[in-house]
Amino acid sequence: MLVDGVAHRTIWLSDDGESVEIIDQTLLPHAFEIVRLTSVGETAHAIKTMKVRGAPLIGATAAYGIALAMQADGGDDALDRACETLAATRPTAINLRWALDRVRSVLRPLSVQDRRDAAFQCAAEICDEDVGINEGIGAHGVDLLRAASEAKGGAVVNVLTHCNAGWLATVDWGTATAPIYRAHDAGIPVHVWVDETRPRNQGASLTAWELGHHGVPHTVIADSVGGHLMQRGKVDLCITGTDRTTATGDVCNKIGTYLKALAAHDNGVPFYIGLPSPTIDWTLSDGIAEIPIEERDGTEVSEMTGRTADGQIETVTITPKGSAVANFAFDVTPARLVTGLITERGIASASRDGLLDLFPEQG
């Protein structure tokens, strides 16, 4: 996607062929800086501190982390240590485990000498496949926006999204935003209500930033405004992303998604999920009971960072000293509240049968 008119991915192999470069998303929207990763330790730190984030991008970054580990030591112990180190960084997003299992299965049968090149090749393939998957989500999801516009006589389609499921959360295109970008590029009038998405403000800081760079009309709103807009007919459909979806269609996404789904259900607003197939956990059936919910440091709630009037970037504390702070990063939206799952193979109902219709090999 575009940054100041220049096409970018979120992760790529450096020109030296021995390191990986990423966009430091913790600095957005106030600064656009590239960070170079040279080791599995640096990669794990980048994932843990959310320099990279979003389930698909976490998986792609972890794959490159193994490649960097194999560059230093291609032995079995080093491979296992790298996978363990990376797996411990973020517990909720299934793409992380999926990518680690995939790379390890490719490398295990190979000689120590061959593992480095094979790991970099596998990581590159995961990145390219992610782009293709997200393009597929866009190709199927854009029909929803086209139909919504036609139903309104060609008027602007208002889409509400939560958190960042844009190209910054993937290698390119995004999941929830892929249909939006396709619609915008096709001339379908679209406007996006962007939840700020406390506590990390990834909607206000990331989604708004990338939509703005691509020229997509949007408005940032407080998280609690969505229901008000739906009551007044100002939202035509919701599209969010997901960090893990069960085989039965329960959706785990950024905290606050469940409340948006409840408001949408109460107001008859379609609620869709941009779902890349590697984010489906076919081993789980009950999202509320079975998906681990990451609890992060309370400072993400008690502190906020922004640009002051004199241009300085400052972090301030917004809660009373001594107040306890809880920071649950995700919640689970039951399948009954989900209108449809937009995948690279088509749009499925949020159910086991619906997913198996598109992915029969998982039966």
N, C-alpha and C positions, 0 to 999 in steps of 0.2 A: 504494500500500500504506500501512500505518498506522505512524505515529510518534506515540507517546503518544495513540493513539486518533484522530489526525487524518490524513486521507488526503493523501498526497504523491506527486508525480512527482519524478524526479531532475533535471529541467531544465524551465524554463518562461520565457515572455516576461514581463519586468517590467511593472508597471502603467504605467510611462512609455512603453511601446511602443518604446523605443530601446535597451534593454539586456536581458541575459539573466541569469537567476539559476540557480545550481547549489548542490548540497550539497557542501561541502568534505569529501571522503571521506578525506583524509589525517588528519583530526582525529577520526574515529570510531575506537572507540566512546566515547571520553571526552568529546567535545563535539559538539553538533549545531549547525553554523553555516552560514549561507547566504552565498555569495559572488556579487557582481555582476560580470558581464563586459561591457565596453563597447567592446572593440576586437578585431580579429583577433589581435593580439599577446597580449593577455590570454587569449584563448581557446586559442591554441597553448600558452601556458605552463601553463594548467590541464590540458590533455591530457598534455603532456610530464611534468609533475610528479605526475600521477595524482590530481589533485583530482577529476577525472572519469576513470573507467576502465571496462573492459568493452567488448567490441567494438561492440555496438549503441549504447551511450551515446556512445562516441567518435564514431561516425558522425553521430549526431544533433547532438552538440556542434559538430562541424566544419561541419555545414550552417549552424548559427546563426553560426559564425565568419565564413563567407562573407557572410552577411547584414549582420553588423556592419561588415565591410570595405566592402560596397557602400553602406552608410550614409555612409561617409566619402568614398568615391570610387568611382563606378560604371563607370569606364573599363575597357577590355580589359586594360591592363597591371596595374591594381589587382586585377582578377579573377584573372589568372594568378598574380600574386605571392601572393595569399591562398591559392590552392590549393596552391602550392608550399610555402609556410610550414607549412600544416596537414598536408600529406602527409608532411613530414619528421619529424613529432613521434613517431609510433609505426609501425614498419615491418611488424609481423606481422599485425595485425587487418585483414582485408580490408574490413570495413564502412567504414573510414575512406576508402579510395579509392572505394568504391562510392558513398558519399554525396557526395563531392566531384565525381565524374564526373556524378552525377545533377543536382546543382544547377548546375554549369557548363553542362550541355547545355540546361537550361531558360533560363539567363540569356543565353547567347551570342547568340541571335537578337534579343534585346530591345534597345530603346534604353537609353541610359545612365540616363535619367530613370525608366524603369520597373523597373530591376533591383533596387532596394532593396526595394520592396514584394513583388516576385515572389520574392526570396530568402527573406524572412521567411515568406511563405506556403509555399514549398517546404519549409523547415525544419520548420514546424509540421505539414505533411503527413507528413514522415518520422517525426516523433515519434508522431503518431496511428497511423500504420501499424505502427510498432514495438509499440505497445500491443496492437493487434489481432493481430499475429503471435504475440506471447507468450501472449495469451489462447488462441489456437489450439493452441499447443504444450501448454498446460495442459489443454485440453479432450481432446486425444488421449492425453496422457501419464497422465492420472488413471485411465484404464482399466487401466493396468498396475498401479497401486497398489491399485485395487479388486480386481483378480483375485488379487493377492498376498495381500491380507487374507482374501479368501474361501477361498483355498487353505489358510490357516492357521486356518480356523474363526472368522474375525472378529478374530483377534489383531492386535496392533500390527505394522505393517510398518516394518522398519528399513531406511532408505535412507542410503547413504553418498555424500557429495558432496565435491568438491575445489575449493578456491579459492572465489571468489564469482561465481556465475552467477545471482544473485538480482535483485531489482528494482533494487538499487543499480548493477548492471552494464548495465541497460537503462533505458528510460524508465519502465516500470512492469512488474510481475508477475515479471520475470526469465525465463530460459530453463530451466535445470535445475530451478529452484525452482517454476516455474509449476504443474507437476503436483502438487507437494507442497502448495502453498497451496490448490489446488482440492480436493485430498483432505481436507485439514484442515477447510476450510470446509464440505465435504459430510458431515462427521462420520465419515470413514474414519480409524481410529486410525493415526497415523503418528509415527515418531520418526526424527530425523535425526542421523547421526554426522557431525560437522563437522570435517573436517581443518583443523588450524591453518593449513596452507599457508605454510610458510616459502619465501622469506625475508620477504615483506611481511606475512605473517599475515592475508591477506585473508579466510580462513575464520573464524579466531578473532575478528578485528576487525569484519568486515562481515556475513558470513553469519549468525553467531551473534547479532549485534545485530539484524538485521532479523527473523530468525525469532522472537527473543524478543519484539519489539514486536508481532508478529502472533499471539503465543500458541502457536507451534508447538513441541512438545517437542523438545529437542535436547541433544546432549552434545558438547563440544569435545574432540577427541583429537589427540595428536601425529601427524604425518604417517606415521610408521612403524607405527602401530597397526592400520591397515586390514587388512593381511594376517592378522594374529592374529585379528581379529574374524571374518573370512571363514572361517578354518579351523574356528572354533567355531560356525558357523551363526548368527552374530549379525548378518549383513547379508543382506537379501533381494534387494536390487538396488542398483546404483550408477547415479547420474545426474550427469553433469558438463556443463559448457558447452563452448564452442569459440570460438576467435578466428578460425580459418580452417579450412574443410574442403574437401578436393579433390573433383573430380568423380567420383573413384573411392572416396570414403568414408574416406580417411585424415584423421585429426582432429588439429589442432594446438590445444593448450590449455595452461593454466598448468603450469609445470614440476612434475613428479611425477605427472601424469595417466597417463603410460605405465606407470609402476610399479604404479599401482592397477589398470590394465587387465590387466596380467600376473597379479597376484594374483587378480583376479576370474576370469580364464580358468582358472587352475590349480585354483580351488575351485568351478567351475561356477556362479558368481554372474553373473547377467545384467548387462551393462555398456552403459548407454544414454547417448546424447548429446542434450541439448536444442539443436536446430539451427534457428535462424531462417534462412530462405532467403537473405537478403542476405549471410550468412556463408559461403555456398558459393562457392568460386573455381572456376568452370567451365573456366578456362584451365589448371588444373594437374591432373596425374595421379599424381605421386609426391610425397607430402608430405615425406618425409625428405629428398629431394634438392632439392626446389624451393621449399619454404616458407622465407622468411628468418626466422631466429630472433633476436629482439632480445636484445642483451646490455646490461644496465643497470649503473649505478654499483655498485661493490662495497660501498659503505657500507650498502646495503640488506641485505647479508648480515652485515657486521661490526658493525652497530649495531642496537639495539632501543629502541623508545620505549614507555613505559608510565606508569601512575600509581603513585606511591610511596604509602607508608602515610599520609603527611601530606597527601595529595591533590594533590601537585604532579605535573605531567607532565614527565618527564625522559627524555633519550636517553643511553644508555650504550653503550660499546664492549665487545664480548663476545669478540673475537679477540685473539691476541697481537700486539703491535706488530711490524710488519715482515712479517707473514704475507701472502702474496699471496691475493687473493680473486677468485673468478670468479662471475659472476651471470648465468646463462642464464635468461631469463624464461619460456621455453616449451619443450615437447617435442612430439613427434609420435607418436600412437598409430596403428599400422597398422590398416587396415580389418578385417583378419582377427580382431582382438581386440574389435571393436565388435558388440554384439548387435543394435542398431538405432538409427536416427536419428529422433528425435521432432521432426517439423516441424509447421508450421501447417496442412499439408495431410494429415497422417497420419504413420504410422511406416513408414520405409523401411529396407530392408536397406542395410548400409554397402557399397554397390557402385554402379557407374555405372548399371546397369540399374535398381537399386532407386530411385535418385534420379530417373532419367528417367521412371519410372512415375508419380511424383508431379509432376514438372516437365517434361512432354513438350516444352514450348516451347523448352527449352534444347537439344533434339536438333539 
